[in-house]
Amino acid sequence: MKTKLTLLAFMAVTGAALAAPQTFDFKDPKGINNAGFKLDAPLEAINGSASGISGTVTFDLENPGATKGKIIVATTSLMLPNPMQKQHMLSDKWLDATKFPEITFESKEFKNVQTAGDTTTADVTGTFTLKGVSKEITVPVKLTYLKDKLGQRVPNQKGDLLVIRASFTIKRSDFNIMPGQFEDKVSDIIELTLSIAGASPK
Amino acid sequence: MKRTLRIIAGILIVGAIAFWAATGANRGWTKTRVPKKIMDEAAGLEGIQWQEKFVPGVDFLGAALLGAGVLTGLSFLSRAKSNNPPTETKQ
């Protein structure tokens, strides 16, 4: 009887541990995680990316709808092919990177959650903060849970990976970035693409 | 001198166009770095790494055109060599 109880207790603890949500860290020393941005104005197209990504996401494969997290992009990590354009972009007139060093998205609610195997798609509502202005937006995301794949990314480390992919648009005028100005050269609509992987070491 | 300035202006224009065309005829602004795609096999992610590379754009062509224009303008200001021998004045 005692043995049976011990076994049951062990199974309960193990089961709870397996079903527990995992926290994934999105800081990527390899610099592969990136957020792309594209502004397609009538006179000029601007294409760039940011690699200074960090943040954590808590994900539970058994309950993906309960996923919570915050992704941070360092404003100074935004890169453009032309150094003068980058200087203008980070200046106080545009993104004011000195005063607002971070661009963030913090999730609040997952809706329309659909899971097939290791892949979950959902519409995530959260707070997007850019240049000190916070706005609630809904973003379609795709989460891919890769069990025991961390070792392939970071040698000699065991754990899981969570890949997040998202594409959405924002308006720079909504975030007080030179609203209504230079729209023939710098589009009001900014297309954003997020391709990041977080690690949960064991 | 006049001829030399015009030849330099011509070489500048032709050279700039040839260099611009040879490096991909970029119709945007000059780039000093270009994105290179890298693949993360484990996560199936495509990342971007920036590489230092000079790719001339339309501003480069404009600067070459301006330089050639200045040289051509200077050529008009410089004195032409006279082919006639100096004439002596009789008194």
Chai-1 contact restraints between the chains, C-beta under 6 A:
chainA,res_idxA,chainB,res_idxB,connection_type,confidence,min_distance_angstrom,max_distance_angstrom,comment,restraint_id
A,I32,B,D40,contact,1.0,0.0,6.0,A-B,restraint_1
A,I32,B,L45,contact,1.0,0.0,6.0,A-B,restraint_2
A,I32,B,G47,contact,1.0,0.0,6.0,A-B,restraint_3
A,N34,B,G47,contact,1.0,0.0,6.0,A-B,restraint_4
A,N34,B,I48,contact,1.0,0.0,6.0,A-B,restraint_5
A,S49,B,I48,contact,1.0,0.0,6.0,A-B,restraint_6
A,M79,B,W50,contact,1.0,0.0,6.0,A-B,restraint_7
A,P81,B,K31,contact,1.0,0.0,6.0,A-B,restraint_8
A,P81,B,R33,contact,1.0,0.0,6.0,A-B,restraint_9
A,N82,B,W29,contact,1.0,0.0,6.0,A-B,restraint_10
A,N82,B,K31,contact,1.0,0.0,6.0,A-B,restraint_11
A,P83,B,T32,contact,1.0,0.0,6.0,A-B,restraint_12
A,K149,B,A42,contact,1.0,0.0,6.0,A-B,restraint_13
A,Q152,B,A42,contact,1.0,0.0,6.0,A-B,restraint_14
A,R153,B,A42,contact,1.0,0.0,6.0,A-B,restraint_15
A,L161,B,A43,contact,1.0,0.0,6.0,A-B,restraint_16
A,V163,B,A43,contact,1.0,0.0,6.0,A-B,restraint_17
A,S195,B,L45,contact,1.0,0.0,6.0,A-B,restraint_18
A,A197,B,A43,contact,1.0,0.0,6.0,A-B,restraint_19
A,A197,B,L45,contact,1.0,0.0,6.0,A-B,restraint_20
